Each structure stands twice: as C-alpha cells, then as structure tokens.
Amino acid sequence: MGANQLIDAIAAEVMAALDGRRQIAPISDREPGFNLEVAYAVTARVLEMRRARGEKPVGRKLGFTNRNIWDEYNVYAPIWSYMYDTTVRWVDPAGADFELSSVVEPRIEPEITLALKRAPEPGMDEAALMDCLDWVAHGFEVVQSLFPGWTFQAPDTVAAFGLHGALMLGPKHAVTTANVREWLARLNSFEVRLSRNGAAIDTGHARNVLGGPLSALRDVVEVLAKDKVNPPLSAGEFITTGTVTRAFPITKGDVWSTEFAGAPFEGLTLRIV
C-alpha cells in the first residue's frame, strides 16, 4: 500500500469508528510503517473529511502535555489535533449534562483554554504569547479512546483525533492591556482541585502542563512550524492546553466539579447522564 493509500485508509477507518462509536485495534500493531509523520497526515485528511460534511474547525487540542501521566499511557511527548464546532460546547458553570453514550471509554480532564486574537510565532517568549491572547477559560475535556483499554502508541492517538471527544467550556475571561501581566502570573501559578460526587480525587498545578499553559502553547507553535501538511495557529482559534490533573474514567451518574486557587476561573460542575 502506498503512502497516500495508507493515509486515506486510516482516515476512513477512524472516521467510521468515530461515527459508529466503536473501538478498533491499534493501528501501530498492524501497520509497520505507521509513524507520527503519517499520523499527522491522517489528521490533515480527517480535517478535509470533516469539513466536507459541514464540521468547522475552531481550534486545537493538546494532549500529553502533563508529564505526570506519560508513564501511565506510554506516550512521552505532547500531541495535538483539531477541535470542531460539533465537539465544543459552552456551559453554565453551575451545572451541565454530558451524554455518556456520545463517546467510547471516556475520561475527564480539567484544562485551561487560550483563545488567539493574533497568530503566535515561533521563538516568542511567554510575555509575547500573552499579547496574542484574546481570552482564557477553564473547561472540561472529555477524551475517548478508539483503542480498547487505552492501549496505544503515540501515532495511534494522533490519528484518532488526539483522543478528543468533547470540550465543555466555562466563561471567557478577557485578556487586556490592563490585566495581561496579572494573567501571565496566574497562568503559571494556579491550582485546581478535581472532585467526583463531592469528594476530592486529585489536585493539579499549572506547572504540570509543560511548566504552564503558555509553555504548552509555545510548544505547539514550534511543532506546527515544522509540520509539512497542517497549518500554523491563526487568529480566532482557541487551544485547550492539556489536563492539569490525571485523567479519570467517567460513568453514568457521576457529578464532576472543579475549584480553583490562584486564578479567578469559575469552577465547573458536569453531570454524566
């Protein structure tokens, strides 16, 4: 099978699995030539397919930015994928429902999302990246694994939408000339407590995400600068920067909530139905 045929075949397979809400064997177990370069070419092909059926890309999701979970998943570097208008939803912080049947083998992750008013460039420091931001927000990403038991290699996760299932976003906080320095400090120092059914289950610190959400943003800017098939970040996109805590399985009836210290993000409450 030629390279283009392989890319098309994998893209068709993961799209069929997504639409059928079913799992498949890891691609890396079946295709010896399957690597990250091929996987990101699949990402570009999937983008074409989803656009063709009316889905609009709205930003990127970053994965495996939290080094504390690398050993758990046997993935040792960050990855990224696209998010779409069909996978992102704004929610009331006081409570929102998430339909469990919409994803396969899901887990939940508390994350920080950064929205761009201008395109960042390679080599920017954190202060320059802050000047590119329009707003920041806290959200829950629900991730899913098309591969049973969350067993995969890094290229599998890239081809399978970066494991993205849905992003549930709370209120936006504008980044302005008056508060940009304050937000720079807060994005490097906040803590978030994650609770399930009222009981704390984990606490995460901003530094868990490659040293902070802005460091995660800087990393993907550098990665995309070397990408031959996917475009760099652009104004209007938003980027969810990876889980601050560990990721946890979710089941019907769960109520998940977050509480922040060191940053004025509203905690979110998500009911799994």
N, C-alpha and C positions, 0 to 999 in steps of 0.2 A: 504494500500500500504506500503510495506517495505521500509526501508531507501534507499537501493540501487535502488529499482524500482523508488522511488521518484526522486532521483538524475538523473537517466537516462531519466525519463520523462521530467523533467525540462530542462535538457541539449538539448534534442531533440526539445523541443518547442522553446527555444530561438534561436537555430541554424536555425530552419525553419523560424522564424520571421526575423532573420538577412538576410537570403538568399532571402526571399520574400519581403524584405523592407516594412514590415508591423508591426503594433503595436498590443500588446496583453494587457489583463488586468493584473494588478499587481499580482504576484504570492502570495504575502503575504495576499492578500484579499481572496485567495482560498484554501491555504494550512496552516492550523493552526500550523503544526509542522515545518514550514519553518523558519529557523533562519540563522545567519551568518555562523555557522559551516556547515550546509547543503549547503549554498550558495558557500562557498569556495570548498566544494567537487564537486559541479557543475562546478566551474571554472576548477578544475583538469580534469573532464570528458570532458569538452569542449576542453581543450588543446589536449587531445587524439584524439578527433574527427577532429579537425582542422589539426593536424599533419597527420592523416590518409589520408586526401585529399590533402596533399602536402604543407600546410602552415607551415612556420618555425617561431617559437617564437624568437624574437630578444631582448625582454626586458619587462619591466613592466611599466604600467601607474598607477600613484597615483591619487586619487580623493578625494575631500572634505578635502584637506589639508588647504584650506583657510577658517579660522573660520568665516570670514565676511559673508560667504554665507550659513552657517549652518541653520540659521532660515528660509531662503528662500526655502530650499529644505527639511527641516525637517530631516536632517541627521547630526549627531553630533559627528562624528569621521571619520578619514580617512579610505579609502578603497583602494584596488589595484586590478589590473587584468593584463593579458598578452597583449603584442602588437606583431604583426606578420609582416613578410616581405611583406605581402599583404596590410598592413594598414599604413606603414611608407614610406614616400617619401621625398627625398632631393630636395630642391627647390632653385631657384635663388632668392636672397633677393630682387632684383629689381622688381620682379613680377612673379606670378604663378597663374594658374587657378585651382579652385576646383569645381568638378562636384556635384551640389546640390542634384541630384537625387540618388546619391550613399548612402545617409543616410536618416534617418527619424527624423523629428522635431529637426534639428541640432542647436547647439550653438557653439560659438567660444571662445577659451581660449588662451591667451598668456602664455607660460610656459618656464621653463628652464629645459634642459635635461642634465643628468650626465651619462657619459659612464665609465664603470669599466675596469681597467686593472688587478685588483685582487679582490677577493671576500672580502667584508667587513664583520666584525664580530660583534656580539652583544657587547655592552659596549664601543665601540670606541667613542672617542670624535671627534669634527669636524676636528681637525688637522689630526687625524689618518684617517678619512674618505677621506680627501683631498688626502692623499697619495695613496688611492685606485683608484683615478680617472685618466682616460686616456685623456679625453677631455670633454668640456662643449659646449653647443649650445643653441640657442634660437629657439623655434618653435611655431607654432600654432597647438593646438589640436582641432580638430572638434569632439565634443561629440554629442551623439544622445541618445534619449530616446525611448526604445521599449514600453514605457508606456505612454498613451495619457496625455498631459498636464503636463508632468514632475511630475506626482504624483506617489509616490512610498515610500517604506521603504528601509532602508539600505541594507537588504539582496537581495531585487529586483535588486538594482544597481550592486551588486557584481555578481549575476548570469548572468546579461545582459551585460557581458564584461566590467564591470566597466564604462559603458556608452561610451566606446571608439568607435570612428568611424574612425578617421584617425589622423596621426601626420605628419605635414609638417615642415621639419627641415631645418634651415639655416646652414651656415658654421660652421664647427668644430673649436674650439679653444683649442689647446693642453695645457694640464697641465703638467708642467715640474718642475724639482727641482729649476730652476731659477725663476719661477713665481708662485709657489704654494702658498706662503704666500699672494701675491697680489690677487690671485683669491679667497682665503679664505675671505679676507676683502670685495672684490667686491660682492661675492655671498650673503653677509649679509647686503648689503647697497644700492643696485641699485634701481632705479625706472624705470618703463615702462609706457609710455603713449599709450593708445589704441585709434585709430581713425577709424571712419566709414565714407567713402566718403569724406575724408579730414577734418572732424570735430571731435575734441577730444570728446570721450564718457566716458572715465574712466582713472584713473591713479592708478597704483598699486606699492607697495613697497615690497622688498624682504621679509621683516618680516611678510607679510600677509600669507606666506606659512609655517605655524607652526614655525615662527621665522626666516625662511630662507630655501632655498632648501636643504642644508646639514642636517638641522633638520628633514626635510621630509624624506630624505634618511635614517637617523638614526632610525626614527620611523618604517619604513617598514622592516628594518633589524631586529628589535626587534619583530615585529609582525610575521615575517616569521620563526623566531627561535622557535615559539610556534605552528606553523602550522603542522598538522599531515599528510597532504596529498600533499602539494605543497612544492617544494624545495626552499632553500635559494637562494639569488642572487649569480651569478657566474661571473667570468671574461668574458668579451666580451659583457655582457648585457648592455643596457642603460635604464635609468629610467627617465621618464618625471614626474616632481615633483608637478604638480598641478597648477591651474590657479592663476596668481598673481593679476588679476583684477576680477571683476564679469564676469560671462559668459553671452554672449548675443546671441539672435536668429539671424540667418543669412538668407538672402533671395537673390534670383537671382538678379544679377546686383550690389550687394554690392561690395565695394572695402575696405578691412580692412588693416590697417597698424599699425606698432608699431615703437616707438622711445625710445631709452634708455638713461638714465643718470646714471653715476656712474659705468658703466661696458661697455667694448668695444664690446658688441653684435651688430651685424648689425640689423637694423630694417627690418622687412619683410613686403611685400605687397602681399595680397592674393585677387584675383578676384573670386567672386562666379558666376559660369556660369551654 
